[in-house]
Amino acid sequence: MPATIIESLDHEGRGVAHHEGKTIFVEGALPKEQVVYSSYRRKPNYELATANRILTSNALRVEPRCRHFGICGGCSMQHLDASGQAAAKQRVLEDAFWHIARMRPEVVYPAIGGPAWGYRSRARLSVRLVPKKGGVLVGFHEKRSSFIADMDSCEVLPPSVSELLPQLRRLVGALSIPSQLPQIEAAIGDAVTVLILRILQPLTREDEALVRAFADAHGIQIWLQPEGPESAHPFHPLDAPPLAYTLPDFGLRLQFRPNEFTQVNYGINRMLLRRAMHLLQPQPGERIGDLFCGLGNFTLPIARSGALVFGVEGSQVLVRRAGENAALNGLADATSFDVANLFKASPEMLAGWGELDKWLVDPPREGAIELVKAIGADSPQRIVYVSCNPATLARDAAVLVHDKGYRLKGAGIANMFPQTSHVESIALFERQ
């Protein structure tokens, strides 16, 4: 097995080295380390490898907290301390801007950080009956595999949910359909935790009694999903409070269903909102667009400032939820919403919205390329862009800066997913 010096980290948290003319991506290795590695995939120009021995350690290397690290595919950076993770993600963002868009932000914002453990307010757990491993497994997939990791805890889940993993294994194993329950989705609110059981066959009466007893014993609510996501419905108890999270800075409480999108890290979401409002600077009398508005996570804080907010989202369900949340928080008169496919945005679509002074854009991983291409002469003065993919953010930034006359005033990361390589970021564009 060869040894090499690690030069940097890539966007997936792997160490990058060069050996005999090839680029080597080494899982479990950190910059400046000398490691012995073994390759598990070889291509003409690169190899994928795993670190077998660390000969010289990076000063920021730490002992992984989770005993399943290295097997479970949910985390890739537990061997690097929190400050090192944030710095690595900031470099990924800056590299994307430079290599894809040939630009650098005028200001690099300090990284937004928070608790590194027990932060996930939602998770999708796979379930599989594996007699050779003692019965039912509940957890995340193994790295580079469709197998489910044999895990009895998870350090990034809240302890109350992590502690349920062994009990969930026993519950599913006791049901009449252990091979017909492929997924459990967890969603955590401020007053209730919901587990959605994806069932491919109906529960028997005995099964129902077991599930009710489980919910009562652990103080959670169980939903059942017999078909697609729209089929999910409460099972027990039926009088549980609705799922919701709060935004204390703005005096807001937003309700949601367990299968609707929310940010997984409530603490980081609050700090990200604080920065977004600082950059956007919404003012009374302004009309501001919240594009990809979801259930109103950014819409309602903007409206609380006194601005009028126009939210656009492709999902009718989420637009309805956003309107309900606006009404629940006394902001119905300050908000309006529309359902539109922003991946097919056009100048005509934008013209139909009327004049918008500023935009808040928070797209999925695909980014907002058609939206930024459609910007015309009546473009907003300021755009705050929240991104979960540095590559598509940089691609869209290239259009905004090189084609639409904006300046990239600043950008920085929010460590929304500590222990993983996922990069959440926020950028400010201003019209020149």
Buried (B, 14 or more C-beta within 10 A) or exposed (E): EBBBBBBBBBBEBBBBBEBEEBBBBBBBBBBBBBBBBEBEEEEEEBBBBBBBEBEEEBEBBEEBBBEBBBBBBBBBBBBBBBEBBBBBBBBBBBBBBEEBBEBEBEEBBEBBBBBBBBBBBBBEBBBBBEEEEEBBBBBBBBBEEEBBBBBBBBBBBBEEBBBBBEBBBEBBBBBEBBEBBEBBBBBBBEEBBBBBBBBEEEBEEEBBEBBBEBBEEBEBBBBBBBEEBEEBEBBBBEEBEBBBBBBEEBEBBBBBBBBBBBBBBBBBBBBBBBBBBEBBEBEEEBBBBBBBBBBBBBBBBBBBBEBBBBBBBBBEBBBBBBBBBBEBBEBBEBBBBBEBEBBEBEEEBBEEBEEBBBBBBBBBEEBBBBBBBBBEEEBBEBBBBBBBBBBBBBBBBBBBBEEBEBBBBBBBBBBBBBBBBBBBBBBBBBBE
